[in-house]
């Protein structure tokens, strides 16, 4: 009778341990899955505002192109950057292409401001520039929110005991949105189209 009781108690203890581990695993998975969805939603919003800027750029370029024939280098850089962004198919590729787009759009806006004050005063150009500047600000805000969501997710993924469940479920750390390596250097604007000829 004592042997039956200790076997019964052992089975109950084992069942309780399995239930606790299972409940913890399910809770951890659900928590990480929700955080993962938050990260994905934040990245989607980053892409949304980058797409808005991507769509505005041709309008600005077309509005100023006729007055800026000698600025073909700037227009080519903007077109190449847009093409690279449009072809990017991963988070990292979009982030890298976005850095190039940031640089080329910034150069275009600076050229308009510094070298074409009459063009800058054109209402259509001014409206488009304001829209682009607003897009740049929105992108900055959304990148920050994305990185905050990634930080929260990554903290949970590396914390014990969630890291055990995260590794077992294939839920690894997410990449932060990082600036292009050249972003720390001030861009050089060279509009000399003479090329020494």
MIGU-902034 format. One record per residue (C-alpha): residue number from 1; y, x, z. Coordinates in pm, whole numbers, plus 32768, in hexadecimal, padded with zeros to 4 digits. Example, Ala and Ser with C-alpha at 12.3 -4.5 7.8 and 13.67 -1.06 7.14 Angstrom:
BEGIN
[1 [7E3E 84CE 830C]]
[2 [7F96 8557 82CA]]
//
This chain:
BEGIN
[1 [8000 8000 8000]]
[2 [80EF 811F 8053]]
[3 [80A3 81C3 7F05]]
[4 [80F7 8080 7E4B]]
[5 [823F 8060 7F09]]
[6 [82AA 81C7 7EBF]]
[7 [824B 819F 7D4F]]
[8 [830D 805A 7D43]]
[9 [843D 80FC 7DEA]]
[10 [8423 8224 7CF8]]
[11 [8420 8138 7BCE]]
[12 [854E 807D 7C56]]
[13 [860C 81C1 7C93]]
[14 [85B6 823E 7B34]]
[15 [8623 80F0 7A9F]]
[16 [876C 80F9 7B61]]
[17 [87AE 8260 7AEA]]
[18 [8763 81FC 7980]]
[19 [8849 80CE 799E]]
[20 [8962 81A2 7A34]]
[21 [893F 82B0 7929]]
[22 [892A 81A8 7818]]
[23 [8A59 80EB 789B]]
[24 [8B1D 8230 78B9]]
[25 [8AB9 8292 7757]]
[26 [8B1C 8140 76CA]]
[27 [8C66 8142 7788]]
[28 [8CB1 82A4 7714]]
[29 [8C5B 8253 75AD]]
[30 [8D33 811A 75B0]]
[31 [8E55 81D5 764D]]
[32 [8E42 82F3 7550]]
[33 [8E12 8201 742E]]
[34 [8F4F 8146 7493]]
[35 [9012 828B 74B2]]
[36 [8F8B 82F9 7361]]
[37 [900C 81B5 72CA]]
[38 [9161 81F6 7369]]
[39 [9169 8351 72CB]]
[40 [9106 82BE 7179]]
[41 [9214 81B2 7197]]
[42 [931C 82B5 71EF]]
[43 [92B7 838C 70C5]]
[44 [92C4 8258 6FE8]]
[45 [942B 8220 7059]]
[46 [9481 838D 700B]]
[47 [93F5 8355 6EAE]]
[48 [94B5 820E 6E93]]
[49 [9608 82B2 6ECE]]
[50 [95AC 83DD 6DF4]]
[51 [9553 82E6 6CE0]]
[52 [96A4 823D 6D0B]]
[53 [9752 8389 6CD3]]
[54 [9667 83DA 6BB3]]
[55 [96CE 8294 6B0C]]
[56 [9844 82CF 6B47]]
[57 [984F 842E 6AB5]]
[58 [9835 83CB 6943]]
[59 [9953 82D6 6971]]
[60 [9A34 83E5 6A00]]
[61 [99CA 84E0 68F9]]
[62 [9A0C 83EA 67DE]]
[63 [9B5D 838A 6871]]
[64 [9BD9 84F1 6874]]
[65 [9B1A 8591 6756]]
[66 [9C1B 8550 6649]]
[67 [9D2D 85FA 6710]]
[68 [9C5A 8722 6776]]
[69 [9BC4 87A9 6634]]
[70 [9BCD 8912 66B0]]
[71 [9B03 88BF 67E8]]
[72 [99B5 88AC 6733]]
[73 [9913 899A 6830]]
[74 [995E 88A4 6946]]
[75 [98DA 877B 6881]]
[76 [97A0 883B 6821]]
[77 [9761 8898 698D]]
[78 [978A 872D 69F8]]
[79 [96A3 86B0 68E3]]
[80 [959A 87B5 6935]]
[81 [95AA 8762 6AA8]]
[82 [9588 85EC 6A61]]
[83 [945F 862E 697F]]
[84 [93B5 8703 6A8B]]
[85 [93ED 85F0 6B8D]]
[86 [9369 84E6 6AA2]]
[87 [922D 85B3 6A63]]
[88 [91EC 8609 6BD2]]
[89 [90AF 8566 6C50]]
[90 [908E 85D7 6DBB]]
[91 [9167 85DA 6EF1]]
[92 [9195 8752 6EDD]]
[93 [91DE 874E 6D65]]
[94 [92DF 8637 6D93]]
[95 [9384 86F6 6EB0]]
[96 [939C 8832 6DDA]]
[97 [941E 8773 6CAC]]
[98 [9516 86BE 6D8C]]
[99 [95A4 880B 6E01]]
[100 [95EC 886C 6C98]]
[101 [9685 8717 6C57]]
[102 [9760 873D 6D8E]]
[103 [97E3 8887 6D0D]]
[104 [982B 8814 6BAA]]
[105 [98D6 86D1 6C18]]
[106 [99A8 8793 6D13]]
[107 [9A12 8881 6C01]]
[108 [9A70 8761 6B1A]]
[109 [9B41 86B7 6C28]]
[110 [9BF1 87FF 6C7D]]
[111 [9C3D 8843 6B0F]]
[112 [9CD5 86EA 6AE7]]
[113 [9DA9 870F 6C20]]
[114 [9E21 8871 6BDE]]
[115 [9E45 8884 6A66]]
[116 [9E82 871F 69F5]]
[117 [9F7B 8671 6ADB]]
[118 [9FD4 8578 69C8]]
[119 [9E67 851F 699C]]
[120 [9E3C 8502 6B13]]
[121 [9F52 83FF 6B18]]
[122 [9E99 832A 6A17]]
[123 [9E2B 81F3 6ADB]]
[124 [9CCD 81E8 6A45]]
[125 [9C8F 8359 6A8B]]
[126 [9D21 8338 6BEA]]
[127 [9C40 820D 6C35]]
[128 [9B0C 82C5 6BB8]]
[129 [9B66 83FE 6C7F]]
[130 [9B94 832D 6DB7]]
[131 [9A41 8289 6D77]]
[132 [999C 83DE 6D4E]]
[133 [9A3F 8466 6E88]]
[134 [99C8 8331 6F43]]
[135 [986B 836A 6EB9]]
[136 [9872 84D2 6F34]]
[137 [98D1 8459 7090]]
[138 [97BE 8352 708B]]
[139 [96BF 8456 701E]]
[140 [9728 8536 713E]]
[141 [9702 841A 7239]]
[142 [95AF 83B0 71B0]]
[143 [952D 8517 71AF]]
[144 [958C 852F 731E]]
[145 [94D8 83E9 736D]]
[146 [93A7 845D 72AA]]
[147 [939D 85A6 7369]]
[148 [93BC 84EC 74B5]]
[149 [9293 840F 7459]]
[150 [91CC 8543 73EF]]
[151 [9224 85EA 7538]]
[152 [91A5 84BF 7602]]
[153 [9065 84AD 7536]]
[154 [9024 8624 7547]]
[155 [905C 8629 76C1]]
[156 [8F48 8527 76E9]]
[157 [8E5F 85CF 75F0]]
[158 [8E6C 871A 76AE]]
[159 [8E63 8689 7810]]
[160 [8D21 8681 78D5]]
[161 [8C4A 85AA 78C5]]
[162 [8CDD 8507 778F]]
[163 [8CAF 864C 76CD]]
[164 [8B34 862E 76F5]]
[165 [8B33 84D1 7661]]
[166 [8C39 852B 755A]]
[167 [8B69 8652 74DE]]
[168 [8A2C 8582 74DF]]
[169 [8ADB 8473 7413]]
[170 [8B7F 8567 7320]]
[171 [8CE0 8517 7393]]
[172 [8D97 8663 737F]]
[173 [8F02 86C0 73AE]]
[174 [900A 864E 72B5]]
[175 [9101 8735 7207]]
[176 [926E 8728 7267]]
[177 [9375 8702 715A]]
[178 [93FF 8862 713D]]
[179 [9528 88E7 7082]]
[180 [94F2 89BD 6F50]]
[181 [94EB 8B2F 6FA5]]
[182 [962C 8B64 6EDE]]
[183 [96E7 8A52 6F9A]]
[184 [9769 8B4E 7099]]
[185 [9824 8C08 6F84]]
[186 [996E 8B81 6F05]]
[187 [9947 8B1A 6D99]]
[188 [9A07 8BDB 6C93]]
[189 [9AB5 8B0A 6B8E]]
[190 [9AE2 8BCE 6A4C]]
[191 [9B7A 8AFF 6939]]
[192 [9BC2 8C21 6851]]
[193 [9B38 8BB0 6703]]
[194 [9BC0 8CDB 6648]]
[195 [9A87 8DAF 668D]]
[196 [9B48 8EEB 663C]]
[197 [9B7B 8E90 64CD]]
//
